[in-house]
Amino acid sequence: MNHNDIVRQSFKKQAEKFVAYHMSKVEYTDYLIQKIAATGEEHALEVAAGTCICGRALAPYVKDITCLDMTEEMLAQGIRLAKESHIENIYFQSGNAEKLPYEPETFDLVITRLSFHHFDNPEKPFEEMKRVLKKGGKMVVWDMEAAEEPLREIDDKIENMRDPSHTRILSREEFEEMFKKDFALQCEETTLVPVNLKSWMELTDTSEDVQEEITNLMKAELEGGRKTGFSPYNKDSQIMFDHRWLLLIGVKK
């Protein structure tokens, strides 16, 4: 099984739960829309769109948007929800972020959310998104930001235990390097997003034994043991942690 198969398998399982889980984070999508500041004339593309959370939210603010993903079950949820919301300027495409089925400089706005830590070779989808973006267009990447260097290995290990499609969280510096040559960065902000440990593991149908192992790692840190990179804390008798979401918006030179 190659990595793309692992991604499809993981998100096929998540498809039905994914929407409800991320609905609790709608305020962050509102924040994203504000930061993008679309004019209403953009032909937009959401890459690795999943259930098209960003695409559906962005649709009222652009001319049209295409949502691309390689997991049919995730796209099916996006299609269903777009129909329920009577969104008419949204289109759906099955495809791989590493080989986008579009001509160069097709879109005014290209966006991807929480995708890069699932890519085997992050530079390839970034180059593809850059290729299909017009000069003067906006590239929007919103993804997790890596833990401090000594904790990156254990952080990624736990993420992969929970979801085998996880590869590696990139650092701020690694994202900056990809944007450096061909983009002028307009925005670079980190937001802390509270996550309930149990709900996070249930979303991916993580097995009970792995859930127990991850929970024990968190409890050990809470008791002063080895750090995990998650910096867990207790709230209302539940273990919580904060994901670091890094938003970068660059204008193509």
N, C-alpha and C positions, 0 to 999 in steps of 0.2 A: 504493500500500500504506500503510494507516494504522499507527499505532504498535502497536496490539493485534495486527495481522497480523505485524509484525516480531517481537514477543514470542513468538507462537505458533510462528513459523518457527524462531526460535533454540532454543526449548526442545524442540521436536519433534526437532531434531538431537541435543540433549543427553540426551534421556530415558534411553537405555540405559546411557550412561556415568555419569550423574549419581549413581546410587546408590553405585557402587563408589568414586567420587571422594570423596563425603561420608562414607562409612563410616569413613574415616581420622580423622574429626572427632567420633567418637561421644562422646569425653570431654566435649566442649562441650555436647552434648545432655544428658548426665547433669547437668552444671552448671546448665543451664537448668531441668530438672525440680526440682532442689533449690531454686532461687531462686523458682520459681512457688509451691511449697508448697501444692499442691492438697489439698483435703479429701476428695476421692472422691465428692462430691455434685454436681460441676459439669457442666452442659451446656456443652460447649466447642466452639469453632469455630477452625479454622486457615484463614486467608485467604491466597490465592496460595500454596497448599500444595505445589505441585509434586508430588514423589513422596511427600509426606506424612511426611517425616522426623520432624518434631516431633509430628504427630498420632499416628503409630504409637508413638513413645516415650512420649507423654503418656497414651495410652489406659488403661494399667493404674491410673492415678492419678486418673481422673475417672469420672463416671457414663457419659458417652458423648461422642464427639467427631465433628464433621463436618469434612471436608476439602474445600475449594473451590478449584478452579483452572480456568483457561480453556484449558489445553493438554491435550487428551485423552490424548496419548501419555504425559505425565507422570503424570496420574491413573491410567492403566492400570498403570504400574509400582507405584504406591502400592497399588492394589487387589491386584495379584499378591503383593506382599510382605506385606500384611496377612493374606491368606489363608494364606500359607506360615507365618506366625507365629501363626495361629489366633486373631487378634484379632477379637472378635465385637461390640464396642461402638463400632465405627467406621463412618462413613457417608461417601459420596462425592458431590460435587455439582459439575457443570460450571457455571461462572459467572464473572462479571466482578467484581473487587474494587470497581469504581466504582459498581456497582449490585447490592448483595447481595440475594438473593431471600428475605429473611426479614423478619418483623414486628419493629417496635421492641422492644427489651428482651427478646430471645429467649434470650440466652446469658449464662452466669455468667462465662465466660472467653473472650476473643478473643485469638488469637495470630497473628503473622506473622513470618516469618524471611527475611532477605535478599531482600526484595521491593521496598522503597521506591525503590531506585535503578533500578528498571525502570518505575516509574510516571511517566507524562507529567505528571500533575497530582497530586502526593502528598496534597494536602489532601482530595481527593475520597474516596479509599479510607479515609483516616483518619476522616473524618466518617461514612462508612458503617459502619465498625467500631464507632465510638462509638454510633451509632444503634441497632445491634442488641445492644449490651451493656446488661445490667441495671444499675441504680444499685447501687453497692456491689460490682459485678463488677470483674474485673481485665483490663486491656488490656496485652498483652505485645508489644513491638516489639523485634526483634533485627535490626539492620542494620549496614551499614558506616558508619563515621564519616568525614566529609570530612577531607582533608589540610588543613594550615594554609593560610590564605587565599591567599598568593602562589603556591601550588602546586596549587590546586584545578582550575584550567583544564587544565593539562597532565595531571594525574591522571585527570580525567574523559575527556579525549581518548584516553588510552591504554586506559582501560576500554572505551570505545566502539569503538575499533579492534579490540579483541579480541572484543567482543560488541555488535553494533549495537542490541540491545534495551536496552542501558544508557542511562540518561538523565543523571542527576546524583546524586552522593552528597550527602546532607544533612549539615549540621554538627550538632554537639551542640545548639547554640543554636536551630537550626531545629526539631529534634525537641522540645526543651523548650517552644518556643512553641506547638506543636500540643497538647501535654499541659496547658499552663498553666491554661487557663480551667476545664476540667471534670474535671480529675483531680488527685489527690494522689499525687505520685511516691513510691513505696516503694523503688525501686531504680534506680540509674543508674550503670552500670559499663562500662568499656572493657576488652576482652580482646584481646591480640595473638595472632593466629592465623597460624602459619607456612604459607607457600604456596610450592610449587615452580613456578617460572615456566613451565617446559615443560609440565607436567601441566595447569596452569591454562589455557594456550592450547589444548592438545589437547582439553580438555573441550568447548569450543565449536567445534571443527573450524575454528579460525582458519586462514586460508590461509597457505601457506608464506612468501609474500612479506611478509605482515603480521607473521607470527611473527618473521621476520628483522628487520623494522623495529623492532618492540618490543624484541627482544633487544639490538639495537644501541643503543637508547636507554638500556637498563639498563647495558650494558657501559660506555657513555660516562660515566654517573654514577659507576660504580665506579672509573673512571679519573680522577675529579675534575672531570668535565664538568657539564653542565646537570642540575639536580635534576629528578626526575620526580614527586615526591610518594610514590614507592613505597619509597624508602630500601633499595634492593636490597643483598644481601650474598651472599658465596659460602659454600657449605657442601657438603662432599664433592664438590667440582668441579661443583656445580650452582648456578645462580643462584636465590636465594630472596628473598622479601620477606614482610613481615607485614601482613596485613589487620587493620584496627582494627574489631572488632565491638563495637558499642554496644548494651547491653541496657537497656531502659527498661520498668519495670513500674509502672503507675498504677492507682489505684482510682477508679472513676467516682463523682463526687459526686452 
